């Protein structure tokens, strides 16, 4: 099994094992999708670019506001959440969830998936 296959397997496992995860992706800092389990109607190229931009803005805001390193970037919309976490140096894990998501459990599931992703990366 290739490295990409292993990364995709981890993302699919996160999506199926966590009831709050509607989709997820591993994205490089420059906005390229490395692996994904996103819904089919979502444009991966756009998601990658937006995620990289939001992460960069979050990092800059944290620096300017003297908050040290960014741990998560959270976007809350009327229909749910988009949560970004640093997976490894140069990569981000994005998870999409519904508005009823329990964020504590979502963060826990994401951290566990990041541990698995780091073993492959």
ABEGO torsion letter per residue (X at the ends): XBAAAAAAAAAAAAAAABAABABBBBBBAAGBBABBBBBAABBAAAAAAAAAAAAAAAAAAAAAAGAEBBABBBBBBAAEBBBBBBABBGBBBBBBBBAABBAAAAAAAAAAAAAAAAAAX
